[in-house]
Amino acid sequence: MLLQTQRSEDSEQAAHRGQEDGEEIWQHVTSRRKKGNIHVPATQIQVNNRFHVLSTGTNAESGPDDTSEGREQKETPPIGRHEMHFSRVGGSTTTAPKRRRWVVVVGDSLLRGTESSICRPDRENREVCCLPGAKICDVTERLPRLIKPSDRYPFLLLHVGTNDTAKNDLEWITAHYVALGRRIKEFEAQVVFSSILPVEGKGLGRDRRIMKVREWLHRWCRREGFGFFDHGTVFQEGGVLGRDGLHLTKRGKSIFASRLANLVRRALN
């Protein structure tokens, strides 16, 4: 008891000296009685990251593209919108479990032959839906049957629009992309649009439409928060387009499949 009294007097003297010197005195204070548990409300942090433009070809924003198979490109991987929930449990911070990723690649007949490269790493959670002759409106109609509510946060890659450029003007094509975009936003998905590939021998009018659509799609994706994967001039080289000037040769399919598979891999990492 005498020792406690002496310590108390020493503390008071030290505090008095500190006040005279103009210094702040830090004291360790311990509670003498138990208090009830304090509930700390869960904190919700919303992270909104829009997709970055993926530029893999030779254009004004990037250098020449490396077309060799399997080589990793240097694009910025798209980042989807998601929410992270943190809660205090017993004084520690816990993070909600990460949802399984489900990959859906959908588009026209150019996707035929890409299934193996895209799905091989995880056949249970990856799917390629090839719709021969499909136009943008066909994909819009088909989406609700491909993506259903589940515990798997989907990554959606779309390659469509080539068939629409055959006879339709820019206004008609862009209106259908806008309708597709509205439908996509009904799903909780990370979305990337693949740029339309060039065609050969179909006339200057179609070449111009494809170029205009690709430029518009680039701007629109940035504005709407979708990812955009630009193939640049890779498929303007010889040996990648078939005799019909529309579909891909064996080499062209290999390059196309490899590029899409690499995109999926980067997006999931």
C-alpha positions in Angstrom: 0.0 0.0 0.0 2.9 2.3 0.9 4.5 1.5 -2.5 1.3 2.4 -4.4 1.0 5.7 -2.5 4.6 6.6 -3.3 4.1 5.8 -7.0 1.0 7.9 -7.1 2.9 10.8 -5.6 5.8 10.4 -8.1 3.2 10.4 -11.0 1.6 13.6 -9.7 5.0 15.2 -9.3 6.0 14.2 -12.9 2.8 15.5 -14.2 3.3 18.8 -12.4 6.8 19.2 -13.8 5.6 18.3 -17.3 2.9 21.0 -17.1 5.5 23.6 -15.9 7.7 22.7 -18.8 4.8 23.0 -21.3 5.1 19.3 -22.4 2.3 16.8 -23.0 2.3 13.9 -20.5 1.1 10.5 -21.9 -0.3 8.2 -19.3 -1.3 4.6 -19.7 -4.8 4.2 -18.2 -6.3 0.8 -17.4 -9.9 0.1 -16.7 -10.7 -1.1 -13.2 -14.0 -2.6 -14.1 -15.4 -4.6 -17.0 -17.5 -3.0 -19.6 -20.0 -4.5 -22.0 -18.9 -5.5 -25.5 -18.9 -2.6 -27.9 -20.5 -3.4 -31.3 -18.5 -2.0 -34.2 -20.8 -1.8 -37.3 -19.6 -3.4 -40.5 -17.8 -1.1 -42.9 -18.7 -1.4 -46.6 -16.2 -0.2 -49.1 -17.3 0.1 -52.7 -14.6 -0.1 -55.3 -15.6 1.2 -58.8 -13.0 0.5 -61.4 -13.9 0.9 -64.9 -12.2 -1.2 -67.6 -9.1 -0.1 -69.1 -8.7 -0.2 -72.9 -6.9 -3.3 -74.0 -4.7 -2.4 -77.0 -2.9 -5.2 -78.6 -2.4 -4.1 -82.2 -0.4 -1.4 -83.9 -2.3 1.8 -83.3 -1.7 5.3 -82.0 -1.8 4.3 -78.4 0.7 1.4 -78.5 3.6 -0.1 -80.3 3.7 -3.0 -82.7 2.0 -6.2 -81.6 3.7 -9.5 -81.3 1.6 -12.1 -83.1 3.5 -15.2 -82.0 1.3 -17.8 -80.2 1.2 -18.1 -76.5 3.3 -14.9 -75.9 1.9 -12.8 -73.2 0.7 -9.3 -74.3 1.3 -6.2 -72.2 -2.3 -4.9 -72.1 -3.8 -3.7 -68.9 -6.3 -6.4 -67.7 -9.8 -5.2 -67.4 -11.2 -4.8 -63.9 -14.8 -5.3 -63.2 -17.0 -3.5 -60.7 -17.3 -5.3 -57.4 -17.9 -4.6 -53.7 -15.7 -5.7 -50.8 -17.3 -6.1 -47.4 -15.2 -5.8 -44.3 -16.6 -6.6 -40.8 -15.1 -6.5 -37.3 -15.3 -9.9 -35.6 -13.5 -10.3 -32.3 -11.2 -7.4 -33.1 -9.9 -8.9 -36.4 -10.7 -7.9 -40.0 -12.3 -10.5 -42.2 -12.9 -10.4 -46.0 -15.9 -11.9 -47.7 -15.0 -15.1 -49.6 -14.0 -14.6 -53.2 -16.7 -15.8 -55.6 -15.8 -18.4 -58.2 -15.2 -17.0 -61.7 -17.3 -18.3 -64.6 -16.1 -17.5 -68.1 -18.6 -17.2 -71.0 -17.3 -16.4 -74.5 -20.1 -15.8 -77.0 -20.2 -14.6 -80.6 -20.4 -15.5 -84.3 -18.8 -18.4 -86.2 -15.3 -16.9 -85.9 -15.2 -18.5 -82.4 -15.4 -21.9 -83.9 -12.2 -23.7 -83.0 -11.3 -21.5 -80.0 -13.0 -23.8 -77.4 -9.9 -25.9 -76.6 -7.6 -23.0 -76.0 -10.0 -21.0 -73.9 -11.6 -23.8 -71.9 -8.7 -26.2 -71.3 -7.4 -24.5 -68.1 -10.8 -24.9 -66.4 -13.4 -26.8 -68.3 -15.8 -26.8 -65.5 -16.1 -23.0 -65.3 -15.5 -22.0 -68.9 -17.9 -22.0 -71.9 -17.7 -20.9 -75.5 -20.9 -20.3 -77.3 -20.4 -20.1 -81.1 -23.5 -18.9 -83.0 -22.8 -19.3 -86.7 -24.2 -16.3 -88.7 -25.1 -14.5 -85.5 -25.8 -10.8 -85.5 -25.7 -8.4 -82.5 -29.4 -8.8 -81.9 -29.0 -12.6 -81.8 -26.5 -12.4 -79.0 -28.8 -10.0 -77.1 -31.6 -12.5 -77.3 -29.4 -15.5 -76.3 -27.7 -14.0 -73.3 -30.5 -14.6 -70.7 -30.2 -18.4 -71.5 -26.4 -18.3 -71.1 -26.0 -16.3 -67.9 -28.2 -17.1 -64.9 -28.1 -16.0 -61.3 -25.6 -18.0 -59.4 -22.7 -17.7 -56.9 -20.2 -17.5 -59.8 -19.2 -13.9 -60.8 -19.1 -14.2 -64.6 -16.5 -12.9 -67.0 -18.3 -12.2 -70.4 -16.3 -11.9 -73.6 -18.2 -11.0 -76.7 -17.1 -11.1 -80.4 -19.9 -10.1 -82.6 -20.7 -7.5 -85.3 -18.9 -8.8 -88.4 -22.2 -10.1 -90.0 -24.0 -6.8 -89.2 -21.5 -4.8 -91.3 -22.5 -6.7 -94.5 -25.5 -4.6 -95.4 -26.3 -2.3 -92.5 -25.2 1.3 -91.9 -23.3 2.6 -88.8 -26.4 4.1 -87.2 -28.2 0.7 -87.4 -25.2 -1.2 -86.0 -24.5 1.1 -83.1 -28.2 1.1 -82.1 -28.0 -2.7 -81.7 -24.8 -2.5 -79.7 -26.5 -0.1 -77.4 -29.4 -2.5 -76.9 -26.9 -5.3 -76.2 -25.2 -3.1 -73.6 -28.5 -2.5 -71.8 -29.2 -6.2 -71.6 -25.6 -6.9 -70.4 -26.0 -4.5 -67.5 -28.8 -6.6 -66.2 -26.2 -9.1 -65.1 -23.4 -8.8 -62.6 -20.6 -9.5 -65.0 -17.2 -8.3 -66.0 -17.5 -7.5 -69.7 -15.1 -7.2 -72.6 -15.9 -6.6 -76.3 -13.5 -8.0 -78.9 -13.1 -5.7 -81.9 -14.4 -6.8 -85.3 -11.8 -8.5 -87.5 -11.2 -7.1 -91.0 -12.5 -8.9 -94.1 -11.0 -9.1 -97.6 -12.5 -8.7 -101.0 -15.9 -7.4 -99.8 -15.5 -3.9 -101.2 -14.3 -0.6 -99.8 -17.7 0.3 -98.4 -17.6 -2.7 -96.0 -14.0 -2.0 -95.1 -15.0 1.6 -94.1 -18.0 0.4 -92.1 -15.8 -2.0 -90.1 -13.3 0.7 -89.4 -16.0 3.1 -88.2 -17.7 0.5 -86.1 -14.4 -0.4 -84.4 -13.7 3.2 -83.6 -17.2 3.8 -82.3 -17.1 0.6 -80.3 -13.8 1.6 -78.7 -15.3 5.0 -77.5 -18.6 3.4 -76.4 -17.0 0.7 -74.3 -15.0 3.3 -72.4 -18.1 5.4 -71.9 -20.2 2.5 -70.7 -17.5 0.9 -68.5 -16.9 -2.2 -70.7 -13.6 -3.5 -71.6 -12.4 -3.3 -75.2 -9.9 -5.7 -76.8 -8.5 -4.2 -80.0 -6.9 -6.7 -82.4 -5.3 -3.9 -84.4 -3.7 -4.9 -87.6 -2.8 -8.4 -86.6 -5.5 -9.9 -89.0 -4.6 -7.7 -91.9 -1.5 -9.7 -92.5 -1.3 -12.5 -95.1 -2.1 -16.0 -94.3 -4.8 -15.4 -91.6 -8.0 -14.9 -93.7 -9.5 -17.8 -95.6 -10.4 -17.9 -99.3 -13.8 -16.4 -98.6 -12.1 -13.3 -97.1 -14.3 -13.6 -94.0 -13.3 -16.7 -92.0 -9.9 -17.6 -90.7 -7.3 -20.0 -91.9 -5.9 -22.7 -89.6 -3.1 -20.3 -88.7 -5.5 -17.4 -88.2 -7.7 -19.5 -85.9 -4.7 -20.4 -83.9 -3.7 -16.8 -83.4 -7.2 -15.7 -82.6 -7.8 -18.5 -80.1 -4.4 -17.8 -78.4 -5.2 -14.1 -78.1 -8.6 -14.7 -76.5 -7.3 -17.3 -74.2 -4.5 -15.0 -73.0 -7.1 -12.2 -72.5 -9.2 -14.5 -70.3 -6.2 -15.6 -68.3 -5.1 -12.0 -67.6 -8.6 -10.9 -66.7 -9.0 -13.7 -64.1 -5.6 -13.0 -62.4 
